[in-house]
Protein backbone atom coordinates (compact mmCIF):
# COMPACT_ATOMS: atom_id res chain seq x y z
CA UNK A 1 0.00 0.00 0.00
CA UNK A 2 2.59 2.53 1.10
CA UNK A 3 5.53 3.03 -1.20
CA UNK A 4 8.73 4.92 -0.47
CA UNK A 5 10.77 6.59 -3.17
CA UNK A 6 14.29 7.84 -2.51
CA UNK A 7 16.32 10.27 -4.54
CA UNK A 8 19.49 12.31 -4.28
CA UNK A 9 22.16 9.67 -4.32
CA UNK A 10 25.15 9.93 -6.55
CA UNK A 11 28.90 10.03 -6.84
CA UNK A 12 30.79 12.65 -4.87
CA UNK A 13 34.32 13.24 -3.71
CA UNK A 14 35.35 13.06 -0.06
CA UNK A 15 34.39 16.21 1.80
CA UNK A 16 31.48 17.02 -0.47
CA UNK A 17 27.79 16.96 0.38
CA UNK A 18 24.63 15.25 -0.74
CA UNK A 19 21.02 15.63 0.23
CA UNK A 20 18.79 12.61 0.11
CA UNK A 21 15.05 12.85 -0.15
CA UNK A 22 12.33 10.35 0.49
CA UNK A 23 8.62 10.56 -0.06
CA UNK A 24 6.01 8.05 0.99
CA UNK A 25 2.81 7.62 -0.92
CA UNK A 26 -0.40 8.62 0.74
CA UNK A 27 -1.00 10.72 3.80
CA UNK A 28 0.60 9.51 6.98
CA UNK A 29 -1.25 10.01 10.24
CA UNK A 30 -0.40 9.18 13.80
CA UNK A 31 2.89 8.26 15.36
CA UNK A 32 5.61 7.11 13.06
CA UNK A 33 9.33 7.08 12.65
CA UNK A 34 11.02 7.85 9.37
CA UNK A 35 14.64 7.18 8.88
CA UNK A 36 17.59 6.34 6.76
CA UNK A 37 19.51 3.12 6.85
CA UNK A 38 22.45 2.09 4.77
CA UNK A 39 24.12 -1.06 3.64
CA UNK A 40 27.69 -1.13 2.48
CA UNK A 41 29.21 -4.05 0.61
CA UNK A 42 29.89 -6.93 2.96
CA UNK A 43 28.11 -5.28 5.85
CA UNK A 44 24.74 -5.53 7.50
CA UNK A 45 22.17 -2.83 7.02
CA UNK A 46 22.66 -0.23 9.72
CA UNK A 47 20.79 2.72 11.10
CA UNK A 48 21.97 6.11 9.94
CA UNK A 49 19.37 8.46 11.35
CA UNK A 50 15.74 8.48 12.39
CA UNK A 51 13.18 11.11 13.18
CA UNK A 52 9.86 10.60 14.90
CA UNK A 53 6.63 12.32 14.00
CA UNK A 54 7.32 14.49 17.03
CA UNK A 55 10.70 15.57 15.71
CA UNK A 56 12.93 13.51 17.95
CA UNK A 57 16.08 12.52 16.10
CA UNK A 58 18.57 9.75 16.52
CA UNK A 59 21.88 9.31 14.74
CA UNK A 60 24.50 6.70 14.38
CA UNK A 61 27.64 7.82 16.15
CA UNK A 62 29.58 7.73 12.92
CA UNK A 63 27.41 10.42 11.32
CA UNK A 64 26.21 12.53 14.27
CA UNK A 65 28.36 15.55 13.53
CA UNK A 66 27.97 15.40 9.77
CA UNK A 67 24.45 14.30 8.86
CA UNK A 68 21.13 15.94 9.59
CA UNK A 69 17.75 14.31 9.22
CA UNK A 70 14.67 16.45 8.86
CA UNK A 71 11.03 16.24 7.92
CA UNK A 72 9.66 17.94 4.90
CA UNK A 73 6.56 20.08 4.91
CA UNK A 74 4.54 17.01 4.14
CA UNK A 75 4.27 14.41 6.88
CA UNK A 76 5.40 11.66 4.58
CA UNK A 77 8.69 13.19 3.46
CA UNK A 78 12.13 13.17 4.96
CA UNK A 79 15.54 14.54 4.07
CA UNK A 80 19.03 13.50 4.95
CA UNK A 81 21.62 16.23 4.58
CA UNK A 82 25.03 14.61 4.38
CA UNK A 83 28.06 16.82 4.79
CA UNK A 84 31.76 16.06 4.90
CA UNK A 85 31.20 12.75 3.23
CA UNK A 86 33.80 10.07 3.66
CA UNK A 87 34.58 7.01 1.57
CA UNK A 88 33.22 4.86 4.38
CA UNK A 89 29.82 6.48 3.83
CA UNK A 90 29.58 4.66 0.53
CA UNK A 91 26.49 2.49 0.65
CA UNK A 92 22.99 2.02 -0.60
CA UNK A 93 20.80 4.26 1.50
CA UNK A 94 17.30 3.07 2.26
CA UNK A 95 14.39 5.16 3.40
CA UNK A 96 12.28 3.65 6.14
CA UNK A 97 8.81 4.39 7.42
CA UNK A 98 8.02 2.66 10.67
CA UNK A 99 4.36 2.63 11.60
CA UNK A 100 4.43 -0.48 13.71
CA UNK A 101 3.18 1.17 16.88
CA UNK A 102 -0.11 2.41 15.45
CA UNK A 103 -0.59 0.27 12.37
CA UNK A 104 1.79 -2.65 12.65
CA UNK A 105 3.51 -1.83 9.38
CA UNK A 106 7.10 -1.15 8.41
CA UNK A 107 8.04 0.06 4.95
CA UNK A 108 11.26 0.30 2.98
CA UNK A 109 12.28 2.07 -0.16
CA UNK A 110 14.32 0.47 -2.90
CA UNK A 111 17.41 2.44 -1.98
CA UNK A 112 19.60 5.06 -3.55
CA UNK A 113 23.32 4.60 -4.04
CA UNK A 114 25.79 7.00 -2.49
CA UNK A 115 29.37 6.64 -3.62
CA UNK A 116 32.12 8.71 -2.06
CA UNK A 117 35.34 8.35 -3.96
CA UNK A 118 38.16 10.32 -5.47
Buried (B, 14 or more C-beta within 10 A) or exposed (E): EBEBEBEBBEEBEEEEEBEBBBBBEEEBEEBBBBBBBBBBEEEEBEBBBBBBBEEEBBBBEEBEEBBBBBBEEEBBBBBBBBBEBEEEBBBBBBBBBBBEEEBEEEBBBEBBEBBBEE
